[in-house]
Amino acid sequence: MWLAPLAGGLAGLALPPLGWPWMLWIALVPLWRLSWRGGALWGAAAVLVSHRWLLALHPLDWLGVPGLLSAPLVVALWLICGGSAALLVGLWCALVQRAGPARLSTAFTAAWLWALVELLLAKGPLFWIGLGVAPLPGDRWLAGLAWFGGAPLLAALQLLISWLLWRLRWRALLLVLLVAHGLGAAALAAVPTAGVAGDELSVVVGQPNLPTREKFSAQQQQRQRQLLIRAMAVAEQQGADAVVLPEGALPLGQALPAMPVPLLSGGFRRQELEERSSVLWFPSGSNRPQQWIDKQRLVPLGEWVPGGLAGLSAVGGVSPGEATRLLALPPPLGSVAVAICYELSDGLGLNQAVRDGAGWLLTIANLDPYPAALQQQFMALSQLRAIETSRWLLSSANTGPSALISPRGELQQQLPANQETLGLMQLPALSGKSLWTRLGLWPQLLLWLGFLSRTCFSTDERQSP
């Protein structure tokens, strides 16, 4: 019982911001022998450590939650995440023990089951990071395998490596590591980073650094307005194609002057009786948005509050938009795949938008009042999404990270975190597609079904380790 939470806590530390996959492989080894109770302890410890930044939500007075309820609600949310992980990992361990963990078919079946469940969880409200992002930022060559199979392939690989460690299959382990790193490095080296004829989009990114707890005060809104004016001036001077502002930068109903340069900004809009958090597009010369894409995956407590607690939050009424992440804009920006805040963890949505024609990725966020650890996890996920889709990714966040990431997962440019600043960033829109974008999940799903049938119906003796 002491080994399970210790290994789980080690796994939580190994995930981004550290991104040390070798530490994760060691932490995963006990899972192949743990009972459901041990697995539950492992899962709870891993998530409670990796998601410790959730505690920075307190106090929730900026959401209208009374002070006496703030700390219990934040701790409850943190524990709910840990409890959910305990349930899932405990069930996974029970299935592994029943199938026979020493069997190779069990290893493959269980590894891809974990990977597929991570994809499914990313569609819901409680998932942020998992094994799929584990190689970043520490091992970008290994992360290059995402070009072939996205986050599911990376997640399954972490578990298969740990199984080889557990079984002491040193030659097979060495071969897997060499092949995985070789293929990942080759994929990254082959990914084009320049567009047709070297054409590049030029955008001015604004990072307001507004404290969320004071964001809607008159003083902070004046700061935001002044930043927008300065950004427009810089964009005009530099001949930029657009100005980009982060999530929630424009309050609902705010009067704006006509924009001399196109504006792509996070903000709020009303659809009939519903309020939505959106990315709003203002063409040059317009003070009203002409196109938008609404946030579909809402943050628990921040934007979505369970029915029994809805009366405790002043902003619990934001409604979700449509599932598509594709925003088709006029040239030269063209079609863009958009992730608002923690929609970034849903790789399938962005991958589908790229398959439908998006030439680059845009993610906007407001990560205040969270600590630097969340910003670094956000950066690791941004690198993964860029590698998966073979697209440049532009990030604009209130406190950071505001950055430009290449299709090879390289950080090309970043504004200083937790500072009010502007930055000119240039990126090409690309048209090539990764193998993951072209084929999607089907090859891995068929592979998993094949190993599942082998595990369930094989007459081989279920060896004990």
FENVEN-V727430 format. One record per pair of residues at least 4 apart in sequence whose ideal C-beta (glycine too) atoms are under 7 Angstrom apart, sorted by sequence separation. I is the first residue (numbers start at 0). J is the second residue. D is the distance in Angstrom with one decimal. If there is no record, write none. Layout:
I_J_D ; I_J_D
This chain:
1_5_6.1 ; 2_6_5.9 ; 3_7_6.2 ; 4_8_6.1 ; 5_9_6.5 ; 6_10_6.5 ; 7_11_6.6 ; 8_12_6.6 ; 9_13_6.3 ; 10_14_6.9 ; 13_17_6.0 ; 19_23_6.8 ; 20_24_6.4 ; 22_26_6.4 ; 23_27_6.1 ; 29_33_5.6 ; 33_37_3.3 ; 34_38_6.9 ; 35_39_6.3 ; 36_40_6.8 ; 37_41_6.3 ; 38_42_6.2 ; 39_43_6.3 ; 40_44_6.3 ; 41_45_6.3 ; 42_46_6.4 ; 43_47_6.0 ; 44_48_6.2 ; 45_49_6.1 ; 46_50_5.4 ; 47_51_6.8 ; 60_64_6.6 ; 64_68_5.5 ; 68_72_5.6 ; 69_73_6.4 ; 70_74_6.2 ; 71_75_5.9 ; 72_76_6.5 ; 73_77_6.5 ; 74_78_6.1 ; 75_79_6.1 ; 76_80_6.7 ; 77_81_6.6 ; 78_82_5.9 ; 79_83_6.3 ; 80_84_6.6 ; 81_85_6.3 ; 82_86_6.5 ; 83_87_6.5 ; 84_88_5.8 ; 85_89_5.8 ; 86_90_6.4 ; 87_91_6.4 ; 88_92_6.4 ; 89_93_6.5 ; 90_94_6.5 ; 91_95_6.4 ; 92_96_6.3 ; 93_97_6.4 ; 94_98_6.2 ; 96_100_6.3 ; 98_102_6.9 ; 103_107_6.6 ; 104_108_6.0 ; 105_109_5.8 ; 106_110_6.1 ; 107_111_6.5 ; 108_112_6.2 ; 109_113_6.6 ; 110_114_6.6 ; 111_115_6.0 ; 112_116_6.4 ; 113_117_6.6 ; 114_118_7.0 ; 115_119_6.5 ; 116_120_6.1 ; 117_121_6.6 ; 128_132_5.2 ; 134_138_4.3 ; 135_139_6.8 ; 138_142_6.4 ; 139_143_6.7 ; 144_148_6.6 ; 145_149_5.4 ; 148_152_2.9 ; 150_154_6.0 ; 151_155_6.2 ; 152_156_6.2 ; 153_157_6.8 ; 155_159_6.2 ; 156_160_6.2 ; 157_161_6.6 ; 158_162_6.4 ; 159_163_6.7 ; 160_164_6.6 ; 161_165_6.4 ; 162_166_6.2 ; 168_172_5.7 ; 169_173_6.3 ; 170_174_6.4 ; 171_175_6.2 ; 172_176_6.3 ; 173_177_6.2 ; 174_178_6.1 ; 175_179_5.9 ; 176_180_6.2 ; 177_181_6.0 ; 178_182_6.1 ; 179_183_6.2 ; 180_184_6.1 ; 181_185_6.2 ; 182_186_6.3 ; 183_187_6.5 ; 184_188_6.2 ; 185_189_6.3 ; 186_190_6.7 ; 193_197_5.7 ; 194_198_5.0 ; 210_214_6.7 ; 216_220_6.8 ; 217_221_6.4 ; 218_222_6.8 ; 219_223_6.5 ; 220_224_6.4 ; 221_225_6.4 ; 222_226_6.4 ; 223_227_6.6 ; 224_228_6.6 ; 225_229_6.4 ; 226_230_6.2 ; 227_231_6.5 ; 228_232_6.6 ; 229_233_6.4 ; 230_234_6.1 ; 231_235_6.4 ; 232_236_6.3 ; 233_237_6.0 ; 244_248_3.9 ; 249_253_5.4 ; 258_262_4.9 ; 269_273_7.0 ; 281_285_5.2 ; 285_289_6.3 ; 298_302_4.9 ; 299_303_5.7 ; 300_304_6.2 ; 304_308_5.1 ; 328_332_4.4 ; 338_342_4.2 ; 346_350_5.8 ; 347_351_6.3 ; 348_352_6.7 ; 349_353_6.5 ; 350_354_6.4 ; 351_355_6.3 ; 353_357_4.8 ; 369_373_4.0 ; 371_375_6.2 ; 372_376_6.5 ; 373_377_6.2 ; 374_378_6.5 ; 375_379_6.6 ; 376_380_6.5 ; 377_381_6.4 ; 378_382_6.5 ; 379_383_6.6 ; 380_384_6.3 ; 381_385_6.5 ; 382_386_6.5 ; 383_387_6.1 ; 384_388_6.3 ; 396_400_5.8 ; 404_408_6.6 ; 405_409_4.5 ; 432_436_4.2 ; 434_438_5.9 ; 438_442_5.5 ; 440_444_5.3 ; 441_445_6.2 ; 442_446_6.3 ; 443_447_6.3 ; 444_448_6.5 ; 445_449_6.5 ; 446_450_6.6 ; 447_451_6.0 ; 448_452_6.5 ; 449_453_6.6 ; 450_454_6.2 ; 451_455_6.1 ; 452_456_5.7 ; 453_457_5.2 ; 12_17_6.2 ; 33_38_4.8 ; 59_64_3.8 ; 64_69_5.2 ; 95_100_5.0 ; 100_105_5.8 ; 121_126_5.1 ; 145_150_6.4 ; 147_152_6.2 ; 163_168_4.5 ; 194_199_6.7 ; 209_214_4.9 ; 214_219_5.4 ; 215_220_6.7 ; 234_239_3.9 ; 269_274_5.6 ; 270_275_5.8 ; 297_302_4.1 ; 298_303_6.6 ; 304_309_4.9 ; 328_333_6.2 ; 338_343_4.4 ; 352_357_4.5 ; 385_390_6.1 ; 396_401_5.5 ; 404_409_6.8 ; 415_420_6.3 ; 432_437_5.1 ; 13_19_5.0 ; 60_66_6.3 ; 99_105_5.5 ; 120_126_3.8 ; 213_219_5.2 ; 297_303_3.9 ; 309_315_5.1 ; 328_334_6.9 ; 342_348_6.6 ; 385_391_6.9 ; 394_400_5.6 ; 395_401_5.3 ; 404_410_5.9 ; 405_411_5.4 ; 414_420_5.2 ; 98_105_4.4 ; 134_141_4.2 ; 135_142_5.1 ; 145_152_6.8 ; 267_274_6.0 ; 268_275_5.6 ; 281_288_5.6 ; 282_289_5.6 ; 304_311_6.9 ; 327_334_4.8 ; 328_335_6.3 ; 366_373_5.7 ; 385_392_4.3 ; 394_401_6.0 ; 404_411_6.6 ; 30_38_6.5 ; 33_41_6.3 ; 58_66_6.0 ; 64_72_6.3 ; 134_142_4.2 ; 144_152_5.5 ; 145_153_5.7 ; 163_171_5.5 ; 164_172_6.5 ; 234_242_5.1 ; 267_275_6.8 ; 280_288_5.9 ; 281_289_6.9 ; 304_312_4.7 ; 366_374_5.7 ; 384_392_6.1 ; 394_402_4.8 ; 402_410_6.1 ; 403_411_4.6 ; 414_422_4.7 ; 13_22_3.9 ; 60_69_6.8 ; 144_153_5.9 ; 163_172_4.2 ; 267_276_6.0 ; 268_277_5.2 ; 279_288_3.9 ; 280_289_5.9 ; 325_334_6.1 ; 326_335_5.2 ; 403_412_4.3 ; 13_23_3.9 ; 59_69_4.2 ; 95_105_6.4 ; 98_108_7.0 ; 209_219_5.1 ; 267_277_6.8 ; 280_290_4.2 ; 393_403_5.8 ; 402_412_6.4 ; 412_422_6.8 ; 30_41_6.2 ; 58_69_4.5 ; 142_153_6.7 ; 231_242_6.1 ; 266_277_6.1 ; 268_279_6.7 ; 280_291_6.3 ; 304_315_3.4 ; 325_336_6.2 ; 326_337_5.1 ; 338_349_5.9 ; 349_360_6.2 ; 366_377_6.5 ; 381_392_5.3 ; 402_413_4.1 ; 29_41_7.0 ; 57_69_5.3 ; 117_129_4.3 ; 144_156_6.8 ; 160_172_6.7 ; 163_175_6.6 ; 230_242_4.6 ; 279_291_5.0 ; 300_312_6.9 ; 302_314_6.9 ; 303_315_6.9 ; 324_336_5.3 ; 392_404_4.4 ; 401_413_7.0 ; 412_424_5.6 ; 9_22_6.4 ; 10_23_5.7 ; 13_26_5.9 ; 57_70_5.2 ; 59_72_6.3 ; 117_130_6.8 ; 209_222_6.6 ; 265_278_6.0 ; 266_279_4.7 ; 278_291_6.3 ; 324_337_5.4 ; 336_349_4.8 ; 364_377_6.6 ; 381_394_5.5 ; 400_413_6.2 ; 401_414_4.2 ; 59_73_6.7 ; 95_109_5.0 ; 117_131_5.8 ; 209_223_6.3 ; 277_291_4.6 ; 278_292_5.2 ; 324_338_6.5 ; 391_405_6.2 ; 94_109_7.0 ; 160_175_6.4 ; 207_222_6.8 ; 249_264_5.4 ; 263_278_6.5 ; 264_279_5.5 ; 277_292_6.4 ; 302_317_4.2 ; 391_406_6.1 ; 399_414_6.6 ; 10_26_3.8 ; 57_73_4.4 ; 207_223_5.4 ; 248_264_5.0 ; 251_267_4.1 ; 277_293_4.8 ; 336_352_3.5 ; 390_406_5.7 ; 400_416_6.6 ; 9_26_4.1 ; 10_27_6.6 ; 56_73_4.7 ; 113_130_6.8 ; 114_131_6.9 ; 227_244_6.9 ; 248_265_5.0 ; 249_266_3.1 ; 250_267_6.3 ; 251_268_6.9 ; 263_280_5.7 ; 277_294_6.5 ; 336_353_5.5 ; 389_406_4.7 ; 399_416_3.5 ; 91_109_6.8 ; 132_150_6.7 ; 242_260_5.6 ; 247_265_5.2 ; 248_266_6.1 ; 251_269_6.4 ; 275_293_4.4 ; 276_294_4.2 ; 398_416_6.4 ; 399_417_6.3 ; 54_73_6.1 ; 131_150_3.0 ; 134_153_6.3 ; 207_226_5.3 ; 241_260_6.5 ; 246_265_3.8 ; 247_266_6.8 ; 262_281_4.1 ; 275_294_6.8 ; 343_362_5.3 ; 362_381_6.3 ; 385_404_4.7 ; 398_417_5.2 ; 6_26_4.8 ; 53_73_6.8 ; 131_151_6.6 ; 133_153_6.9 ; 241_261_4.4 ; 242_262_5.1 ; 243_263_5.0 ; 244_264_3.9 ; 245_265_5.3 ; 261_281_6.4 ; 268_288_6.9 ; 297_317_6.1 ; 385_405_6.6 ; 386_406_6.9 ; 205_226_5.4 ; 239_260_6.4 ; 240_261_6.9 ; 241_262_6.7 ; 244_265_6.1 ; 261_282_5.5 ; 336_357_3.8 ; 385_406_5.5 ; 386_407_6.9 ; 401_422_6.6 ; 403_424_4.6 ; 91_113_6.3 ; 131_153_4.9 ; 205_227_6.9 ; 241_263_5.3 ; 261_283_5.1 ; 297_319_5.6 ; 334_356_4.7 ; 335_357_5.6 ; 378_400_4.9 ; 382_404_5.7 ; 386_408_4.5 ; 6_29_4.7 ; 53_76_6.2 ; 54_77_6.1 ; 131_154_4.1 ; 156_179_6.4 ; 251_274_6.5 ; 258_281_5.0 ; 260_283_5.7 ; 268_291_6.3 ; 334_357_4.8 ; 377_400_6.0 ; 381_404_5.4 ; 385_408_5.6 ; 403_426_6.0 ; 406_429_6.8 ; 53_77_4.6 ; 130_154_4.0 ; 133_157_5.4 ; 235_259_5.7 ; 259_283_6.2 ; 295_319_5.0 ; 324_348_4.5 ; 334_358_5.9 ; 335_359_5.6 ; 336_360_5.0 ; 337_361_5.2 ; 338_362_4.3 ; 339_363_5.8 ; 340_364_4.6 ; 360_384_6.1 ; 378_402_6.8 ; 129_154_6.2 ; 205_230_4.6 ; 223_248_6.3 ; 235_260_5.9 ; 258_283_5.8 ; 294_319_6.8 ; 295_320_5.1 ; 324_349_5.7 ; 333_358_5.0 ; 340_365_6.9 ; 360_385_6.6 ; 374_399_5.4 ; 3_29_6.5 ; 234_260_4.2 ; 258_284_6.9 ; 276_302_6.5 ; 294_320_6.0 ; 295_321_6.5 ; 322_348_6.9 ; 335_361_5.1 ; 374_400_5.2 ; 382_408_4.1 ; 2_29_5.6 ; 50_77_6.7 ; 130_157_4.7 ; 203_230_5.1 ; 231_258_6.7 ; 257_284_5.4 ; 258_285_6.2 ; 293_320_2.3 ; 295_322_5.4 ; 325_352_4.1 ; 130_158_7.0 ; 231_259_5.6 ; 257_285_6.3 ; 258_286_6.8 ; 292_320_6.9 ; 293_321_6.7 ; 324_352_4.3 ; 360_388_6.5 ; 87_116_6.8 ; 231_260_5.5 ; 247_276_6.6 ; 257_286_4.9 ; 323_352_7.0 ; 3_33_5.7 ; 47_77_6.8 ; 50_80_5.5 ; 203_233_5.2 ; 246_276_6.9 ; 249_279_6.5 ; 256_286_6.0 ; 325_355_5.2 ; 360_390_5.0 ; 362_392_6.7 ; 366_396_5.5 ; 367_397_5.6 ; 203_234_4.4 ; 255_286_4.5 ; 359_390_5.4 ; 360_391_6.9 ; 365_396_6.8 ; 366_397_6.6 ; 367_398_4.7 ; 393_424_6.4 ; 325_357_5.7 ; 359_391_5.0 ; 360_392_4.1 ; 361_393_5.3 ; 362_394_5.0 ; 363_395_4.9 ; 364_396_4.3 ; 365_397_4.2 ; 366_398_5.6 ; 7_40_6.5 ; 11_44_6.5 ; 117_150_6.9 ; 118_151_5.9 ; 360_393_7.0 ; 363_396_6.9 ; 393_426_6.2 ; 3_37_4.0 ; 7_41_3.8 ; 11_45_4.4 ; 46_80_5.4 ; 47_81_4.3 ; 292_326_4.4 ; 343_377_6.7 ; 359_393_6.8 ; 6_41_5.9 ; 7_42_6.4 ; 10_45_4.4 ; 11_46_6.8 ; 14_49_4.8 ; 46_81_4.9 ; 144_179_6.0 ; 147_182_7.0 ; 215_250_6.4 ; 349_384_5.6 ; 353_388_4.5 ; 391_426_4.0 ; 4_40_4.8 ; 7_43_6.8 ; 8_44_4.5 ; 11_47_7.0 ; 12_48_6.0 ; 115_151_6.4 ; 201_237_6.9 ; 203_239_4.9 ; 290_326_6.8 ; 344_380_6.1 ; 391_427_6.6 ; 0_37_6.9 ; 3_40_4.0 ; 4_41_6.9 ; 7_44_3.1 ; 11_48_2.8 ; 114_151_3.9 ; 117_154_5.5 ; 201_238_6.8 ; 202_239_5.8 ; 205_242_6.6 ; 343_380_5.0 ; 350_387_6.3 ; 353_390_6.0 ; 3_41_4.6 ; 7_45_4.1 ; 11_49_3.9 ; 43_81_4.3 ; 46_84_3.9 ; 141_179_5.9 ; 144_182_6.2 ; 201_239_4.5 ; 202_240_6.1 ; 205_243_6.9 ; 207_245_7.0 ; 290_328_6.6 ; 343_381_6.6 ; 346_384_6.2 ; 350_388_6.0 ; 391_429_6.9 ; 43_82_6.7 ; 45_84_6.5 ; 141_180_5.8 ; 144_183_4.6 ; 147_186_6.6 ; 201_240_5.2 ; 202_241_5.0 ; 203_242_4.9 ; 204_243_5.0 ; 205_244_4.8 ; 349_388_6.2 ; 390_429_5.9 ; 0_40_6.7 ; 4_44_4.2 ; 8_48_4.9 ; 114_154_3.9 ; 140_180_4.7 ; 143_183_2.9 ; 146_186_3.9 ; 200_240_5.4 ; 202_242_7.0 ; 389_429_6.5 ; 43_84_5.9 ; 113_154_6.1 ; 114_155_4.3 ; 142_183_6.5 ; 143_184_5.9 ; 202_243_5.2 ; 207_248_6.6 ; 276_317_5.5 ; 343_384_6.5 ; 346_387_5.8 ; 42_84_3.9 ; 43_85_4.0 ; 83_125_5.7 ; 141_183_5.4 ; 274_316_6.1 ; 275_317_6.5 ; 298_340_6.4 ; 374_416_6.2 ; 389_431_5.7 ; 42_85_4.7 ; 140_183_4.6 ; 143_186_4.6 ; 274_317_5.6 ; 275_318_5.6 ; 298_341_6.4 ; 389_432_6.4 ; 111_155_4.9 ; 140_184_4.4 ; 143_187_4.2 ; 146_190_6.9 ; 274_318_6.6 ; 389_433_4.4 ; 42_87_6.3 ; 80_125_5.7 ; 110_155_4.0 ; 113_158_5.9 ; 273_318_3.9 ; 275_320_5.6 ; 292_337_5.1 ; 294_339_4.2 ; 296_341_6.7 ; 371_416_6.9 ; 388_433_6.1 ; 39_85_4.0 ; 42_88_2.9 ; 296_342_4.7 ; 387_433_6.4 ; 39_86_6.9 ; 41_88_5.7 ; 42_89_6.6 ; 295_342_6.7 ; 110_158_3.9 ; 278_326_6.6 ; 280_328_6.0 ; 294_342_6.8 ; 387_435_5.4 ; 388_436_5.7 ; 39_88_6.4 ; 109_158_6.8 ; 110_159_5.0 ; 296_345_6.4 ; 38_88_4.6 ; 39_89_3.5 ; 38_89_4.3 ; 36_89_6.9 ; 38_91_6.3 ; 106_159_6.1 ; 35_89_4.3 ; 38_92_3.0 ; 35_90_6.8 ; 37_92_6.7 ; 106_162_4.3 ; 35_92_5.3 ; 34_92_6.4 ; 35_93_4.0 ; 33_92_4.9 ; 278_337_5.3 ; 278_339_6.5 ; 30_92_6.2 ; 34_96_6.6 ; 276_339_6.5 ; 31_95_6.6 ; 359_426_6.0 ; 32_100_6.7 ; 31_100_4.6 ; 359_428_5.0 ; 358_428_3.1 ; 358_429_5.8 ; 358_430_6.5 ; 265_339_6.9 ; 50_127_6.6 ; 49_128_6.6 ; 353_432_6.9 ; 354_436_5.5 ; 353_436_5.3 ; 278_363_6.3 ; 350_435_6.6 ; 350_436_5.6 ; 240_331_5.4 ; 241_332_6.2 ; 240_332_6.2 ; 246_339_5.8 ; 246_340_5.6 ; 333_428_5.3 ; 265_363_4.6 ; 23_133_5.1 ; 15_128_6.5 ; 20_133_5.1 ; 14_128_6.0 ; 20_134_4.8 ; 18_133_6.9 ; 18_134_6.6 ; 15_132_6.0 ; 18_135_4.8 ; 20_137_6.6 ; 246_363_4.6 ; 18_136_4.6 ; 19_137_5.0 ; 20_138_5.3 ; 245_363_4.8 ; 246_364_5.1 ; 247_365_5.2 ; 14_133_5.9 ; 18_137_4.0 ; 245_364_6.2 ; 246_365_4.4 ; 13_133_6.9 ; 15_135_6.1 ; 17_137_6.8 ; 245_365_6.0 ; 15_136_6.8 ; 20_141_6.2 ; 27_157_6.5 ; 27_158_6.1 ; 31_162_5.9 ; 200_331_6.0 ; 200_332_6.1 ; 24_157_6.6 ; 28_161_5.1 ; 23_157_5.9 ; 27_161_3.5 ; 31_165_4.8 ; 24_160_5.0 ; 28_164_5.3 ; 20_157_6.5 ; 24_161_4.9 ; 28_165_4.8 ; 24_164_5.9 ; 61_211_5.6 ; 243_393_6.8 ; 245_395_4.6 ; 61_212_4.1 ; 244_395_6.5 ; 245_396_5.1 ; 246_397_6.9 ; 60_212_6.8 ; 243_395_4.8 ; 245_397_4.7 ; 211_365_6.5 ; 211_367_4.5 ; 212_368_6.8 ; 210_367_6.1 ; 211_368_5.7 ; 124_297_7.0 ; 124_299_5.1 ; 124_303_6.5 ; 239_423_6.5 ; 237_423_5.5 ; 209_397_6.0 ; 233_421_5.8 ; 208_397_6.6 ; 206_396_6.9 ; 207_397_5.7 ; 208_398_5.5 ; 202_393_6.8 ; 204_395_5.0 ; 206_397_7.0 ; 230_421_5.5 ; 229_421_6.4 ; 206_399_6.4 ; 226_419_6.6 ; 206_401_4.4 ; 150_346_5.2 ; 149_346_5.7 ; 204_401_5.2 ; 190_389_5.3 ; 149_350_6.8 ; 206_414_5.1 ; 208_417_6.0 ; 204_414_6.8 ; 208_418_5.7 ; 208_419_4.4 ; 207_419_6.0 ; 192_405_5.4 ; 206_419_6.7 ; 127_341_6.1 ; 192_406_5.8 ; 206_420_5.2 ; 192_407_6.8 ; 128_344_6.7 ; 190_406_4.8 ; 205_421_5.6 ; 127_344_5.5 ; 190_407_5.5 ; 204_421_6.9 ; 126_344_6.2 ; 203_421_5.9 ; 204_422_5.0 ; 187_407_4.5 ; 203_423_5.6 ; 204_424_5.6 ; 201_423_6.8 ; 202_424_5.7 ; 76_299_6.4 ; 121_344_5.1 ; 122_345_6.3 ; 76_300_6.2 ; 121_345_4.5 ; 201_425_5.0 ; 121_346_7.0 ; 200_425_6.7 ; 199_425_4.5 ; 200_426_5.5 ; 199_426_6.3 ; 200_427_6.9 ; 72_300_6.7 ; 199_427_5.0 ; 200_428_6.3 ; 118_347_6.2 ; 198_427_6.2 ; 150_383_6.3 ; 194_427_3.0 ; 193_427_5.8 ; 194_428_5.7 ; 194_429_5.9 ; 150_387_7.0 ; 62_300_6.7 ; 145_383_5.9 ; 149_387_4.9 ; 191_429_6.6 ; 62_301_6.9 ; 146_386_6.0 ; 191_431_5.9 ; 59_300_7.0 ; 142_383_6.4 ; 145_386_4.6 ; 145_387_4.6 ; 68_311_6.3 ; 136_379_5.6 ; 143_386_6.3 ; 146_389_6.8 ; 135_379_4.1 ; 142_386_5.9 ; 136_382_6.6 ; 64_311_5.2 ; 132_379_5.3 ; 135_382_5.1 ; 64_312_6.0 ; 128_376_5.7 ; 132_380_5.7 ; 135_383_5.9 ; 63_312_5.5 ; 62_312_4.9 ; 63_313_2.8 ; 62_313_6.0 ; 63_314_6.9 ; 132_383_5.2 ; 62_314_5.9 ; 128_380_6.7 ; 142_408_6.1 ; 139_408_5.3 ; 149_435_4.2 ; 146_433_4.7 ; 147_434_5.0 ; 148_435_5.7 ; 146_434_6.3 ; 147_435_6.3 ; 146_435_6.4 ; 151_440_6.8 ; 145_435_6.6 ; 152_443_6.6 ; 151_443_5.5 ; 148_443_5.8 ; 55_368_5.5 ; 55_369_5.2 ; 55_370_5.4 ; 52_369_5.2 ; 52_370_5.3 ; 52_372_4.9 ; 52_373_4.5 ; 111_443_6.3 ; 115_447_6.6 ; 111_446_6.7 ; 112_447_6.9 ; 111_447_3.9 ; 108_447_6.7 ; 108_450_4.4 ; 107_450_4.2 ; 108_451_5.0 ; 104_450_5.3 ; 108_454_4.6 ; 104_453_4.2 ; 105_454_5.4 ; 104_454_4.6 ; 102_454_6.9 ; 104_457_6.5 ; 16_372_5.4 ; 98_454_5.2 ; 16_375_3.3 ; 102_461_6.4 ; 15_375_6.0 ; 16_376_6.0 ; 102_462_6.6 ; 15_376_4.6 ; 18_379_5.9 ; 101_462_4.5 ; 99_461_3.4 ; 101_463_6.6 ; 99_462_6.5 ; 101_464_4.5 ; 15_379_3.8 ; 100_464_6.6
